[in-house]
Amino acid sequence: MKASFPLLMLMGISFLASVCVSSRSDPQNPFIFKSNKFQTLFENENGHIRLLQKFDQRSKIFENLQNYRLLEYKSKPHTIFLPQHTDADYILVVLSGKAILTVLKPDDRNSFNLERGDTIKLPAGTIAYLVNRDDNEELRVLDLSDQSEILVSINMAATTMKASFPLLMLMGISFLASVCVSSRSDPQNPFIFKSNKFQTLFENENGHIRLLQKFDQRSKIFENLQNYRLLEYKSKPHTIFLPQHTDADYILVVLSGKAILTVLKPDDRNSFNLERGDTIKLPAGTIAYLVNRDDNEELRVLDLAIPVNRPGQLQSFLLSGNQNQQNYLSGFSKNILEASFNTDYEEIEKVLLEEHEKETQHRRSLKDKRQQSQEENVIVKLSRGQIEELSKNAKSTSKKGVSSESEPFNLRSRGPIYSNEFGKFFEITPEKNPQLQDLDIFVNSVEIKEGSLLLPHYNSRAIVIVTVNEGKGDFELVGQRNENQQEQRKEDDEEEEQGEEEINKQVQNYKAKLSSGDVFVIPAGHPVAVKASSNLDLLGFGINAENNQRNFLAGDEDNVISQIQRPVKELAFPGSAQEVDRILENQKQSHFADAQPQQRERGSRETRDRLSSV
């Protein structure tokens, strides 16, 4: 070892006996980030917040660090970083000084005295504020974030000390003192996918299959959704989607109608009677077929697909061919088929594959008929007798909310998690159902009565894909102005930093009209509210469901803003703590409420009374 291997590693110092060692000074050293590589996100006389440049921008060796960012917080004695939340997990470490960290929950708050070396994890979406409690020493805190782009840093307050930072976020509505709040309608709103954004994969007189455009094609904020696709199946009464399998995991939900779902296994098959709200996971490669067993009602099914081969790319394999895709058995050679089925190829072709036409002229004359037949070979008609035969031994979904690893469950089987006269909110989480655990997805169903409002709230970790099943309404989502841009401008570093610093101060109100078939996406950390102009029925899939916390920003219960301590309310908002509490306490409902404020109703009633007296 002394002569044959010239590299000595001792106490982290390397010596080489026979190879050249070169030296790099700071400017050429990719492993050093000087303090001037921190970008100032915010600064005033009380302190600053700085963000280190991206690690992977410095060198390709740091590609595995592309999802991590480093932030530094610094503040003078007797100051406070006012309440905010971000869409990132944080590891917070106190470098110097003494602090009070307060962490808010919908029904509670916890405060901690921190000193040098103290460390805590703050999950994404956590609302927190930090006080320098020392009389003399500056507070320095370092945060490691797990997001390459910290897209949401939403302050619940107007200022750092009443006047310096002009952003006010209260009850999901944004007010600004000196920067513009703009609004985006449907065409410029990246969070809404109108029903015409579905591409028709197959259609005949019996029904259709449609696929929504890729989420990440719409906006960069949906990069984490690049491997999720949404499909809609629709069929008329007494029809069947013939057997097929795909290279994707599916979560299947019945939106309307009654179905028989048959799932095949190598040594068994299971059939299930499905109705509205019934949900089941179909693992990738599962061969299944779906029957509309109702005499009158159309069947509508929504699938969330998670491909296993290529991100965002689905491949279906049909046992019955159509004009776009052959029966996949026909892809095997003649010898393989004969050996596999122990049958002559001619019989295999006649029974399992397309009939071979030897005469070219005859094949041409049958071309149109064959294409029509193939087109029908995805969704076809069934007789009542065939449906009765398929219904034998079909099991119905348990109404007791019992979890199963392979059988359907109903979204309404456990009762609503939120409910009042204005709406109901049903949800099945991975903790409650084993089928959802490995996919880390929750499924929910929300009913909002006409003229009612799902109060402003945000999800701490989950990205929620919501489909409008029935009804009409409006939704508003609060984000940042640059989130509707699909590509950021590539300018020099100085201009880019100035642009980012300026744009991060601007809040965007994204709103859209909702109707049946529309889809909207709620990113983690983004406050959202939904109003129903007619009875509104929504179905949601939540990605990154584990440890998600839904934080309401208004209402009597689960209102995270109400947990802010009175001294912080005095500093955070233009009004006094007493005035803030009075506003928060005006809303007596929780989760759902009347979309028409009572004060406005009283004012309208008084106006009508005066007019009638005149």
C-alpha positions in Angstrom: 0.0 0.0 0.0 3.0 2.3 0.5 4.1 2.3 -3.1 1.3 1.0 -5.3 -1.5 3.4 -4.3 -0.2 7.0 -4.3 -3.1 8.6 -2.5 -3.0 9.1 1.3 -6.1 10.3 3.1 -5.6 11.2 6.7 -7.8 13.5 8.8 -9.5 14.8 5.7 -6.2 16.0 4.1 -5.1 14.5 0.8 -1.5 14.0 -0.3 -0.4 12.6 -3.7 2.9 11.0 -4.4 2.9 10.8 -8.2 0.0 12.8 -9.6 -0.3 16.6 -10.0 -2.2 18.6 -7.4 -3.5 22.0 -8.7 -4.8 24.8 -6.5 -7.9 26.9 -7.0 -8.4 30.3 -5.4 -11.8 31.5 -4.2 -13.3 32.9 -7.5 -12.6 29.5 -9.2 -13.6 27.3 -6.2 -17.1 25.9 -6.7 -17.2 24.7 -3.1 -17.1 28.1 -1.5 -20.1 30.6 -1.4 -18.9 33.9 -0.1 -21.3 36.0 2.0 -22.0 38.3 -1.0 -23.7 35.3 -2.7 -26.7 35.9 -0.4 -29.5 37.9 -2.0 -31.4 40.3 0.2 -35.1 39.5 0.1 -36.0 42.1 2.7 -34.2 44.7 4.8 -35.0 47.6 7.1 -33.5 49.2 10.1 -34.6 46.3 12.3 -33.0 43.5 10.4 -33.0 41.5 7.1 -33.8 38.2 5.4 -31.2 36.9 2.9 -31.3 33.9 0.5 -28.2 32.1 -0.7 -27.9 31.5 -4.5 -28.9 28.1 -5.7 -26.3 25.5 -5.1 -26.7 23.8 -8.5 -26.2 27.1 -10.3 -22.6 27.1 -9.0 -21.6 23.6 -10.2 -23.2 20.4 -11.6 -21.7 18.6 -8.7 -24.5 20.0 -6.6 -27.3 18.7 -8.7 -28.6 16.7 -5.8 -28.9 19.9 -3.8 -31.2 21.6 -6.4 -34.2 21.3 -4.0 -32.5 22.9 -1.0 -32.0 26.6 -0.2 -30.3 28.4 2.7 -31.8 31.5 4.3 -30.4 33.8 7.0 -32.6 35.9 9.3 -31.0 38.7 11.4 -32.8 41.1 13.7 -32.0 43.7 16.4 -33.0 43.4 20.0 -36.7 43.8 20.8 -37.9 43.1 17.3 -40.2 40.6 15.7 -40.4 38.8 12.4 -44.2 39.0 11.9 -46.4 36.0 11.1 -45.9 34.2 7.8 -45.9 30.8 6.2 -44.1 29.3 3.2 -44.6 26.3 0.9 -41.4 24.6 2.2 -40.2 22.5 5.1 -37.6 24.3 7.3 -34.9 23.3 9.7 -34.3 26.4 11.8 -31.1 26.8 13.9 -30.3 29.7 16.2 -26.7 30.9 15.4 -26.6 33.7 18.1 -29.0 35.6 20.4 -32.1 34.6 22.2 -35.5 34.2 20.6 -39.2 33.4 21.2 -40.6 31.2 18.4 -44.4 30.9 18.3 -46.0 28.2 16.1 -49.7 28.5 15.3 -52.2 25.7 14.8 -55.9 25.9 14.0 -56.9 25.2 17.6 -53.7 25.9 19.5 -50.3 27.7 19.6 -46.9 26.8 21.1 -44.2 29.2 22.1 -40.5 28.2 22.7 -37.6 30.1 24.2 -34.6 29.5 21.9 -30.9 30.1 22.4 -27.8 29.5 20.4 -27.7 26.0 19.0 -31.4 25.3 19.4 -33.0 23.6 16.4 -36.5 22.9 15.3 -38.3 21.6 12.2 -41.1 23.8 10.8 -43.3 21.8 8.4 -44.5 23.5 5.2 -47.5 25.8 5.7 -46.7 26.4 9.4 -47.6 30.0 10.4 -44.9 31.2 12.8 -43.4 34.4 14.2 -40.0 35.0 15.8 -39.1 37.5 18.5 -35.6 38.7 19.5 -36.1 38.8 23.3 -32.6 39.9 24.2 -31.9 43.4 25.4 -28.5 43.8 23.7 -27.6 41.0 21.3 -28.7 40.6 17.6 -30.5 37.5 16.7 -29.2 35.4 13.8 -31.1 32.4 12.6 -30.2 30.0 9.7 -32.9 28.0 7.8 -32.4 25.1 5.5 -35.4 24.9 3.2 -36.4 21.9 1.0 -37.7 24.0 -1.9 -35.6 25.2 -4.8 -38.1 28.0 -5.5 -39.7 29.4 -2.3 -42.8 30.4 -4.2 -45.0 31.4 -1.3 -43.8 33.6 1.6 -47.1 35.0 2.7 -47.1 37.5 5.5 -50.2 37.7 7.7 -49.3 41.3 8.5 -48.8 44.7 7.1 -45.4 45.6 8.5 -42.3 44.6 10.4 -42.7 47.6 12.6 -46.0 49.1 11.4 -44.8 50.9 8.3 -41.9 49.2 6.6 -43.5 46.2 4.7 -46.7 47.0 2.9 -48.3 43.6 2.6 -51.4 42.8 4.6 -53.0 39.3 4.4 -56.1 38.9 6.5 -58.7 36.2 6.1 -57.4 35.2 2.7 -57.9 38.7 1.2 -54.9 40.8 0.4 -54.6 44.5 0.9 -51.5 46.5 0.0 -50.5 50.0 1.1 -48.0 50.9 -1.6 -47.8 48.0 -4.2 -50.4 46.9 -6.6 -52.7 43.9 -6.1 -53.8 42.8 -9.6 -56.4 40.3 -10.6 -56.3 37.6 -13.2 -59.3 36.3 -15.1 -59.8 32.8 -16.6 -57.5 33.1 -19.7 -54.5 34.3 -17.7 -55.2 32.2 -14.7 -52.8 29.2 -14.6 -54.8 27.5 -11.8 -58.0 26.8 -13.8 -58.4 24.2 -16.5 -61.7 24.7 -18.4 -63.4 21.6 -19.6 -62.2 22.2 -23.2 -58.7 21.4 -22.0 -59.6 17.7 -22.0 -58.4 15.9 -25.1 -60.7 13.2 -26.5 -58.8 9.9 -26.7 -61.8 7.9 -27.9 -65.4 8.6 -28.7 -68.4 6.8 -30.3 -72.1 6.8 -29.8 -71.8 4.9 -26.6 -69.4 7.2 -24.7 -66.0 8.7 -24.6 -62.6 8.8 -22.8 -60.9 12.2 -22.3 -57.5 13.2 -20.9 -56.7 16.6 -19.3 -53.7 18.4 -20.6 -50.5 18.0 -18.6 -50.5 20.2 -15.5 -46.8 21.2 -15.9 -47.5 22.4 -19.4 -49.6 25.2 -18.0 -47.3 26.6 -15.4 -43.9 25.9 -13.8 -45.6 25.9 -10.4 -47.0 22.5 -11.3 -43.6 20.8 -11.9 -44.4 18.4 -9.0 -47.5 17.3 -10.8 -45.7 16.2 -14.0 -46.4 12.5 -13.2 -50.1 13.0 -12.5 -52.8 12.9 -15.2 -56.6 13.2 -15.0 -59.0 11.1 -17.2 -62.7 11.2 -17.5 -64.8 8.2 -18.7 -68.4 8.6 -19.7 -70.8 6.0 -21.1 -74.5 5.5 -21.8 -76.7 3.0 -20.0 -76.2 -0.7 -20.7 -72.6 -0.3 -22.1 -69.2 -1.6 -21.2 -65.6 -0.4 -21.4 -63.9 -3.5 -22.7 -60.9 -5.1 -20.9 -57.6 -3.2 -21.0 -54.7 -2.4 -18.7 -52.3 0.6 -18.5 -48.8 1.3 -17.2 -50.2 3.6 -14.5 -51.7 3.4 -11.0 -55.2 4.6 -10.9 -57.5 6.1 -8.3 -61.0 5.6 -9.7 -64.0 7.6 -8.4 -67.6 7.3 -9.6 -69.0 10.8 -10.2 -72.5 9.7 -11.2 -74.4 6.6 -12.3 -74.1 2.9 -11.3 -71.4 0.6 -12.5 -70.0 -3.0 -12.2 -66.2 -3.0 -12.0 -64.5 -6.3 -12.7 -60.9 -6.7 -11.7 -58.9 -9.7 -13.0 -56.1 -11.5 -11.3 -54.1 -14.5 -12.6 -56.1 -17.0 -10.5 -59.3 -15.0 -9.6 -61.6 -12.1 -10.4 -63.6 -9.7 -8.3 -66.7 -7.8 -9.3 -68.0 -4.7 -7.4 -71.2 -2.8 -7.6 -70.2 0.9 -7.7 -72.3 4.0 -7.1 -71.7 7.7 -6.7 -68.7 8.4 -4.4 -67.3 4.9 -4.6 -63.5 4.9 -4.9 -60.9 2.2 -5.6 -57.2 2.0 -6.4 -56.3 0.0 -9.5 -52.6 -0.8 -9.5 -50.6 -0.5 -12.7 -51.0 -3.4 -15.0 -54.5 -4.4 -13.6 -56.8 -5.7 -16.3 -60.3 -4.4 -15.6 -63.6 -3.7 -17.4 -66.4 -1.3 -16.4 -70.1 -1.7 -17.1 -72.9 0.9 -16.9 -75.6 -1.2 -15.2 -78.2 1.6 -15.0 -81.3 1.6 -17.2 -81.4 5.4 -17.6 -78.5 7.3 -16.2 -75.1 8.0 -17.8 -72.0 6.7 -16.0 -69.3 9.3 -15.3 -66.0 8.2 -13.8 -62.9 10.2 -12.9 -59.4 8.6 -12.8 -56.2 10.1 -11.3 -53.4 8.3 -13.1 -49.8 8.0 -11.9 -47.7 6.5 -14.7 -44.9 4.0 -13.8 -42.8 4.1 -17.0 -42.5 7.6 -18.2 -43.5 10.7 -16.2 -46.8 12.0 -17.4 -47.1 9.4 -20.3 -49.8 6.8 -20.3 -49.9 3.7 -22.4 -53.1 1.6 -22.7 -53.0 -2.0 -23.8 -56.3 -3.3 -25.3 -57.4 -6.9 -25.5 -59.9 -5.7 -28.2 -58.3 -3.6 -30.9 -59.6 -0.4 -32.5 -58.6 1.8 -35.4 -56.0 3.6 -33.3 -54.5 0.5 -31.6 -54.4 -3.2 -32.4 -55.1 -6.0 -30.0 -51.8 -6.3 -28.2 -51.7 -10.1 -28.7 -51.4 -9.4 -32.5 -47.9 -8.0 -31.7 -46.5 -11.4 -31.0 -45.1 -13.5 -33.8 -47.0 -16.5 -35.3 -44.6 -19.0 -33.7 -44.9 -17.5 -30.2 -48.7 -17.4 -30.4 -49.0 -21.0 -31.6 -46.6 -22.3 -28.9 -48.3 -20.1 -26.2 -51.9 -21.3 -26.9 -51.0 -24.7 -28.3 -53.3 -23.9 -31.2 -52.9 -23.4 -35.0 -52.3 -19.7 -35.9 -55.3 -19.7 -38.2 -57.7 -20.5 -35.4 -55.9 -18.0 -33.1 -56.3 -15.3 -35.7 -60.0 -16.1 -36.2 -60.9 -16.3 -32.5 -58.6 -13.7 -30.9 -57.3 -11.4 -33.6 -58.6 -9.7 -36.7 -59.8 -12.0 -39.4 -57.1 -12.3 -42.0 -58.3 -11.2 -45.5 -56.4 -12.8 -48.3 -58.1 -11.0 -51.1 -57.0 -7.4 -51.3 -60.1 -6.3 -53.1 -62.3 -7.9 -50.5 -60.3 -6.3 -47.7 -60.8 -2.9 -49.2 -64.5 -3.4 -49.5 -64.6 -4.3 -45.8 -62.3 -1.5 -44.7 -65.0 0.9 -43.6 -67.1 -1.8 -41.9 -64.0 -3.0 -40.0 -63.0 0.4 -38.9 -66.5 1.1 -37.6 -66.4 -2.3 -35.8 -63.0 -1.5 -34.3 -64.1 2.0 -33.3 -66.9 0.3 -31.3 -64.5 -2.1 -29.7 -63.8 0.1 -26.7 -67.3 1.0 -25.5 -70.0 -1.4 -26.7 -73.6 -2.1 -26.0 -74.8 -4.9 -23.7 -78.1 -6.7 -23.4 -80.0 -6.8 -20.2 -79.3 -10.5 -19.9 -75.5 -9.9 -20.3 -75.7 -7.3 -17.5 -77.5 -9.7 -15.2 -74.9 -12.3 -15.9 -72.1 -9.8 -15.1 -73.9 -8.7 -11.9 -73.8 -12.2 -10.4 -71.5 -12.3 -7.3 -70.8 -8.6 -7.6 -70.1 -7.1 -4.1 -71.4 -3.8 -3.0 -69.3 -1.1 -1.2 -69.2 -1.3 2.5 -71.3 1.6 4.1 -69.6 1.1 7.5 -66.3 2.8 6.5 -64.3 -0.4 6.9 -60.9 0.0 5.2 -59.7 -2.7 2.7 -56.6 -3.1 0.7 -58.4 -4.1 -2.5 -62.2 -3.3 -2.2 -63.9 0.0 -3.0 -64.7 2.5 -0.3 -67.2 5.4 -0.4 -66.2 9.0 0.3 -69.3 9.5 2.4 -69.1 6.4 4.5 -67.4 8.0 7.4 -69.4 11.2 7.7 -68.2 14.7 7.0 -65.2 16.2 8.7 -66.8 19.7 8.4 -70.6 20.2 8.2 -73.2 22.9 8.7 -76.3 24.2 6.9 -74.1 25.8 4.2 -72.0 22.8 3.2 -70.4 19.4 3.9 -66.8 18.3 3.5 -66.0 14.6 3.2 -62.4 13.3 3.1 -60.5 10.0 3.2 -56.8 10.3 4.0 -54.0 7.7 3.7 -54.1 7.2 7.5 -57.7 6.0 7.1 -57.3 3.8 4.0 -54.4 1.5 3.0 -55.1 1.9 -0.7 -54.0 5.6 -0.5 -51.0 5.1 1.7 -48.3 4.2 -0.8 -49.5 6.9 -3.2 -49.6 9.5 -0.5 -52.9 10.9 -1.7 -56.2 11.9 -0.1 -59.6 12.1 -1.8 -62.3 14.5 -0.8 -65.8 15.5 -1.8 -67.2 18.9 -1.0 -70.8 20.0 -1.2 -71.5 23.8 -1.1 -75.1 25.0 -1.0 -76.2 27.7 -3.4 -75.3 31.1 -2.0 -72.7 29.7 0.4 -69.0 30.0 0.8 -66.2 27.5 1.6 -64.2 29.9 3.9 -60.6 31.0 3.0 -58.1 28.3 3.9 -54.8 26.7 2.7 -53.2 23.3 2.8 -49.8 23.1 4.4 -48.3 20.4 2.2 -50.9 19.0 -0.2 -51.4 20.1 -3.8 -55.1 19.6 -4.5 -56.6 18.8 -7.9 -60.3 19.7 -7.8 -62.9 18.7 -10.4 -66.3 20.4 -10.6 -68.7 17.5 -10.7 -72.0 19.5 -10.7 -73.1 23.1 -10.3 -71.6 26.6 -10.8 -69.6 29.0 -8.7 -66.5 31.1 -8.3 -63.1 30.5 -6.8 -60.5 32.9 -5.7 -56.9 32.0 -5.0 -54.1 34.2 -3.6 -50.6 33.8 -4.9 -47.8 35.8 -6.3 -47.8 37.7 -9.6 -45.1 35.7 -11.3 -46.9 32.4 -10.9 -48.8 32.8 -14.2 -45.6 32.9 -16.2 -44.6 29.6 -17.9 -41.0 30.7 -18.4 -39.0 33.2 -16.6 -37.0 35.8 -18.6 -33.3 35.0 -18.8 -31.6 38.3 -17.9 -28.3 39.1 -16.3 -28.0 38.3 -12.5 -28.4 41.9 -11.3 -31.6 42.5 -13.3 -33.0 39.1 -12.3 -32.4 39.7 -8.6 -33.9 43.2 -8.8 -36.9 41.8 -10.7 -37.4 38.9 -8.2 -37.1 41.3 -5.3 -39.7 43.6 -6.8 -42.1 40.9 -7.9 -42.1 39.1 -4.6 -43.8 42.1 -3.0 -46.8 41.8 -5.3 -49.8 39.7 -4.5 -52.0 38.3 -7.2 -55.7 37.5 -6.9 -56.5 34.7 -9.3 -60.2 34.1 -9.9 -62.4 32.1 -12.2 -66.0 31.1 -12.9 -66.6 27.4 -12.3 -69.0 25.1 -14.1 -69.4 21.4 -14.5 -66.3 19.7 -16.0 -63.8 22.4 -15.0 -60.7 21.5 -13.0 -58.7 23.8 -10.7 -55.5 23.2 -8.8 -54.6 24.6 -5.4 -50.9 24.6 -4.7 -49.7 24.0 -1.1 -49.7 27.2 1.0 -52.0 29.2 -1.3 -55.1 30.6 0.3 -58.3 29.8 -1.5 -62.0 30.3 -1.2 -64.9 28.9 -3.2 -68.4 30.4 -3.6 -71.4 28.5 -4.9 -73.9 30.3 -7.3 -75.8 27.0 -7.5 -75.5 23.8 -5.5 -71.8 23.0 -6.1 -70.3 19.5 -5.9 -66.5 19.2 -6.0 -64.2 16.2 -6.0 -60.5 16.6 -5.0 -57.3 14.6 -5.1 -54.6 15.8 -2.6 -51.0 15.1 -3.6 -48.5 14.9 -0.7 -51.2 14.1 1.8 -49.1 12.9 4.7 -49.0 15.3 7.5 -51.0 17.9 5.6 -52.7 20.5 7.8 -55.7 22.5 6.5 -55.5 26.0 8.1 -58.6 28.1 7.9 -58.2 31.9 7.8 -61.7 32.8 8.9 -64.5 31.2 10.9 -65.3 30.4 14.5 -63.4 27.1 14.7 -60.0 26.0 13.3 -59.1 29.7 12.5 -55.3 29.9 12.7 -55.3 33.7 12.8 -57.2 33.7 16.0 -54.3 32.0 17.7 -52.0 35.0 17.2 -51.1 36.6 20.5 -52.5 40.0 21.3 -49.1 41.9 21.4 -48.4 40.5 17.9 -51.8 41.5 16.6 -51.1 45.1 17.8 -47.9 45.1 15.7 -49.1 43.0 12.8 -52.3 44.8 11.8 -53.3 48.5 11.3 -56.1 48.1 13.8 -55.8 47.4 17.5 -55.8 43.8 18.9 -59.4 44.4 20.2 -60.6 45.5 16.7 -58.9 42.5 15.1 -60.5 40.2 17.6 -63.9 41.8 16.9 -63.6 41.2 13.2 -62.5 37.6 13.7 -65.4 37.0 16.1 -68.0 38.4 13.8 -68.1 35.2 11.8 -70.1 32.7 13.9 -69.9 29.9 11.4 -67.0 27.5 10.8 -65.6 26.1 7.5 -68.8 27.1 5.5 -70.8 30.3 5.7 -73.3 32.5 3.9 -71.6 34.1 1.0 -73.6 37.3 1.6 -72.3 39.2 4.6 -74.9 39.8 7.3 -73.9 43.5 7.6 -74.6 43.9 3.9 -77.9 42.1 4.2 -78.9 44.3 7.0 -77.9 47.4 5.0 -79.9 46.2 2.0 -82.9 45.4 4.1 -82.8 48.9 5.7 -82.5 50.4 2.2 -85.5 48.4 1.0 -87.5 49.5 4.1 -86.7 53.2 3.5 -87.7 52.9 -0.2 -91.0 51.1 0.6 -91.9 53.8 3.2 -91.3 56.5 0.6 
